[in-house]
Amino acid sequence: MHFVFDLDGTICFKGQCVSDKIAGCLEQLTQAGHEVIFASARPIRDMLPVLPERFHNYTLIGGNGSMISQKGSVKYVESFLPEVKNALLTLLEEHQATYLIDSEWDYAYTGAVDHPILNNVDVSKLAQKLPLASLKSIVKILILTADDMEGLAAKLLPLGVVIHQHRNEQVLDISPQNIHKWNALQKLGVQPRQFIAFGNDANDIPMFKEAHHAVMIHHHAELAAYATESIPNEGENQEERIIAKIRELAETVTV
């Protein structure tokens, strides 16, 4: 069985690396013959610092599905079409937006120097911060601030892009059309009802809809409608509850 794990708020917390306890549990999954896949809103570049190095060769889905890395190498990238990219950049300028914009590896950033999002950006210094015009392609946009954020969001909709607003961050997360975690899983040959998903936010909805079993960490009002069950993220035993659920599910499904 495929086990698909979101990262932030699901198996790692407050920007910290996946703990040794959870990492050991995930290794036991693979030793038992299951496949572990990590799927995050982070680009691949920013997934690596929160994953123990031994997981860097696993299948990684980054940028909400716009990137796939296997065996330590990026194999698939989906960027905005040129006409959509141009329309997006025009809107950003029109609304005086600040942003974090990712290409396949490098990025452009115009937000505040103390914005909390920077705590998760290129922590391992693997990329370059470049002027926007120097990015060869754009795979993901985080709008951090803008004049009339709601109005900007309304203008984005006709472009056909995928928009998420994360629970704990007042930002707009924009991906190319039809790009989401389930789309990436399909590219990997994963079939509906043939995987177990763990997640905590609205960007996990597409894969929750198709999962054999979907476990929500904490509570998200939109995601809850598609979750099979939930695990509270409160108290000292949070990781133990997650580990226990992983092991329970691993014993109830075939490899």
C-alpha positions as semicolon CSV with decimal commas, in nm:
position;residue;x (nm);y (nm);z (nm)
1;M;0,000;0,000;0,000
2;H;0,111;0,357;-0,065
3;F;0,124;0,580;0,244
4;V;0,121;0,951;0,152
5;F;0,223;1,207;0,413
6;D;0,192;1,583;0,411
7;L;0,474;1,744;0,612
8;D;0,402;2,067;0,802
9;G;0,142;2,020;1,071
10;T;0,106;1,650;0,984
11;I;0,432;1,468;1,064
12;C;0,656;1,767;1,143
13;F;0,570;2,071;1,347
14;K;0,671;2,436;1,385
15;G;0,923;2,410;1,102
16;Q;1,120;2,137;1,278
17;C;1,256;1,822;1,113
18;V;1,056;1,501;1,119
19;S;1,137;1,349;1,456
20;D;1,342;1,033;1,507
21;K;1,031;0,858;1,643
22;I;0,820;0,926;1,335
23;A;1,113;0,865;1,099
24;G;1,166;0,523;1,256
25;C;0,798;0,440;1,212
26;L;0,813;0,538;0,843
27;E;1,120;0,321;0,791
28;Q;0,932;0,028;0,940
29;L;0,657;0,088;0,683
30;T;0,904;0,054;0,396
31;Q;1,069;-0,248;0,555
32;A;0,725;-0,413;0,565
33;G;0,688;-0,356;0,190
34;H;0,472;-0,041;0,186
35;E;0,574;0,268;-0,012
36;V;0,612;0,600;0,168
37;I;0,553;0,918;-0,035
38;F;0,589;1,272;0,099
39;A;0,359;1,539;-0,048
40;S;0,392;1,902;0,056
41;A;0,312;2,259;-0,038
42;R;0,684;2,323;0,002
43;P;0,898;2,306;-0,313
44;I;1,138;2,011;-0,320
45;R;1,421;2,244;-0,213
46;D;1,242;2,322;0,113
47;M;1,122;1,967;0,180
48;L;1,478;1,838;0,215
49;P;1,571;2,028;0,535
50;V;1,278;1,883;0,733
51;L;1,332;1,525;0,614
52;P;1,617;1,311;0,752
53;E;1,872;1,259;0,475
54;R;1,788;0,891;0,440
55;F;1,445;0,996;0,304
56;H;1,581;1,228;0,033
57;N;1,575;0,944;-0,220
58;Y;1,210;0,865;-0,150
59;T;0,939;0,996;-0,380
60;L;0,876;1,362;-0,295
61;I;0,582;1,563;-0,428
62;G;0,648;1,934;-0,388
63;G;0,475;2,262;-0,465
64;N;0,130;2,109;-0,409
65;G;0,195;1,869;-0,697
66;S;0,391;2,087;-0,939
67;M;0,715;1,895;-0,876
68;I;0,809;1,530;-0,832
69;S;1,149;1,407;-0,714
70;Q;1,256;1,043;-0,718
71;K;1,588;0,892;-0,614
72;G;1,722;1,236;-0,526
73;S;1,648;1,399;-0,861
74;V;1,361;1,619;-0,982
75;K;1,184;1,419;-1,253
76;Y;0,875;1,629;-1,321
77;V;0,797;2,000;-1,312
78;E;0,475;2,175;-1,415
79;S;0,503;2,553;-1,459
80;F;0,251;2,823;-1,543
81;L;0,183;2,867;-1,912
82;P;0,346;3,186;-2,049
83;E;0,016;3,369;-2,101
84;V;-0,104;3,278;-1,752
85;K;0,229;3,377;-1,600
86;N;0,213;3,717;-1,769
87;A;-0,142;3,775;-1,646
88;L;-0,043;3,677;-1,292
89;L;0,255;3,910;-1,286
90;T;0,041;4,194;-1,416
91;L;-0,206;4,139;-1,131
92;L;0,073;4,127;-0,874
93;E;0,201;4,461;-0,994
94;E;-0,148;4,610;-1,013
95;H;-0,218;4,517;-0,650
96;Q;0,133;4,603;-0,526
97;A;0,170;4,248;-0,397
98;T;0,466;4,109;-0,209
99;Y;0,546;3,748;-0,283
100;L;0,755;3,435;-0,270
101;I;0,776;3,294;-0,622
102;D;0,941;2,959;-0,691
103;S;1,096;2,827;-1,007
104;E;1,208;2,464;-1,026
105;W;1,483;2,539;-0,773
106;D;1,557;2,913;-0,731
107;Y;1,315;3,178;-0,607
108;A;1,223;3,547;-0,595
109;Y;1,113;3,716;-0,273
110;T;0,984;4,068;-0,203
111;G;0,823;4,027;0,139
112;A;0,936;4,166;0,471
113;V;1,274;4,054;0,604
114;D;1,105;3,930;0,922
115;H;0,813;3,750;0,758
116;P;0,767;3,406;0,922
117;I;0,755;3,235;0,582
118;L;1,129;3,301;0,548
119;N;1,193;3,057;0,832
120;N;1,111;2,775;0,586
121;V;1,274;2,913;0,269
122;D;1,601;2,762;0,149
123;V;1,719;2,683;0,500
124;S;2,000;2,465;0,364
125;K;2,116;2,733;0,116
126;L;2,061;2,509;-0,185
127;A;1,922;2,775;-0,418
128;Q;1,961;3,137;-0,523
129;K;1,736;3,431;-0,448
130;L;1,699;3,601;-0,788
131;P;1,513;3,894;-0,940
132;L;1,178;3,779;-1,072
133;A;1,281;3,846;-1,432
134;S;1,570;3,600;-1,391
135;L;1,347;3,302;-1,310
136;K;1,324;3,079;-1,618
137;S;0,985;2,943;-1,516
138;I;0,735;2,976;-1,231
139;V;0,584;2,672;-1,061
140;K;0,433;2,825;-0,748
141;I;0,339;3,167;-0,611
142;L;0,275;3,271;-0,253
143;I;0,117;3,614;-0,230
144;L;0,210;3,749;0,112
145;T;0,046;4,093;0,107
146;A;-0,151;4,297;-0,145
147;D;-0,379;4,592;-0,179
148;D;-0,727;4,436;-0,158
149;M;-0,634;4,069;-0,121
150;E;-0,995;3,958;-0,171
151;G;-1,022;4,156;-0,492
152;L;-0,698;4,008;-0,616
153;A;-0,821;3,655;-0,538
154;A;-1,137;3,722;-0,740
155;K;-0,931;3,834;-1,039
156;L;-0,719;3,518;-1,019
157;L;-1,013;3,281;-1,056
158;P;-1,075;3,337;-1,430
159;L;-0,714;3,240;-1,499
160;G;-0,795;2,881;-1,406
161;V;-0,517;2,856;-1,150
162;V;-0,545;2,652;-0,830
163;I;-0,570;2,871;-0,519
164;H;-0,530;2,767;-0,156
165;Q;-0,548;2,981;0,154
166;H;-0,359;2,806;0,432
167;R;-0,517;2,792;0,775
168;N;-0,231;2,942;0,974
169;E;-0,098;3,191;0,720
170;Q;-0,277;3,487;0,567
171;V;-0,138;3,416;0,221
172;L;-0,266;3,304;-0,119
173;D;-0,095;2,991;-0,249
174;I;-0,123;2,966;-0,629
175;S;-0,039;2,664;-0,848
176;P;-0,084;2,600;-1,222
177;Q;-0,418;2,476;-1,354
178;N;-0,516;2,124;-1,243
179;I;-0,206;2,093;-1,025
180;H;-0,265;1,933;-0,686
181;K;-0,134;1,640;-0,484
182;W;-0,374;1,385;-0,634
183;N;-0,273;1,492;-0,985
184;A;0,090;1,418;-0,895
185;L;0,001;1,082;-0,741
186;Q;-0,173;0,985;-1,063
187;K;0,143;1,072;-1,258
188;L;0,321;0,824;-1,033
189;G;0,071;0,552;-1,126
190;V;-0,114;0,555;-0,794
191;Q;-0,476;0,444;-0,834
192;P;-0,785;0,564;-0,643
193;R;-0,842;0,379;-0,312
194;Q;-0,492;0,231;-0,335
195;F;-0,327;0,467;-0,087
196;I;-0,360;0,599;0,267
197;A;-0,326;0,975;0,316
198;F;-0,227;1,185;0,617
199;G;-0,279;1,562;0,599
200;N;-0,399;1,871;0,780
201;D;-0,497;2,147;0,538
202;A;-0,717;2,240;0,243
203;N;-0,447;2,151;-0,012
204;D;-0,485;1,788;0,101
205;I;-0,850;1,771;-0,010
206;P;-0,787;1,635;-0,364
207;M;-0,589;1,336;-0,235
208;F;-0,824;1,281;0,061
209;K;-1,113;1,246;-0,184
210;E;-0,940;0,955;-0,358
211;A;-0,775;0,782;-0,061
212;H;-0,861;0,437;0,072
213;H;-0,832;0,591;0,419
214;A;-0,765;0,958;0,504
215;V;-0,635;1,073;0,842
216;M;-0,668;1,441;0,932
217;I;-0,427;1,580;1,190
218;H;-0,598;1,834;1,418
219;H;-0,909;1,987;1,256
220;H;-0,969;2,178;0,936
221;A;-1,330;2,257;0,855
222;E;-1,300;2,203;0,478
223;L;-1,077;1,898;0,499
224;A;-1,291;1,730;0,765
225;A;-1,563;1,655;0,510
226;Y;-1,325;1,416;0,330
227;A;-1,142;1,265;0,629
228;T;-1,205;0,909;0,744
229;E;-1,089;1,003;1,092
230;S;-0,887;1,266;1,276
231;I;-0,612;1,282;1,536
232;P;-0,594;1,584;1,771
233;N;-0,261;1,767;1,760
234;E;-0,279;1,866;2,124
235;G;-0,099;1,731;2,427
236;E;0,236;1,566;2,486
237;N;0,146;1,237;2,315
238;Q;0,065;1,377;1,972
239;E;0,345;1,196;1,789
240;E;0,270;0,871;1,971
241;R;-0,092;0,889;1,853
242;I;0,019;0,945;1,494
243;I;0,266;0,657;1,511
244;A;0,006;0,426;1,663
245;K;-0,238;0,508;1,383
246;I;0,024;0,448;1,114
247;R;0,107;0,108;1,261
248;E;-0,259;0,017;1,302
249;L;-0,337;0,099;0,940
250;A;-0,027;-0,081;0,813
251;E;-0,150;-0,400;0,977
252;T;-0,497;-0,377;0,820
253;V;-0,397;-0,334;0,454
254;T;-0,206;-0,551;0,210
255;V;0,132;-0,455;0,076
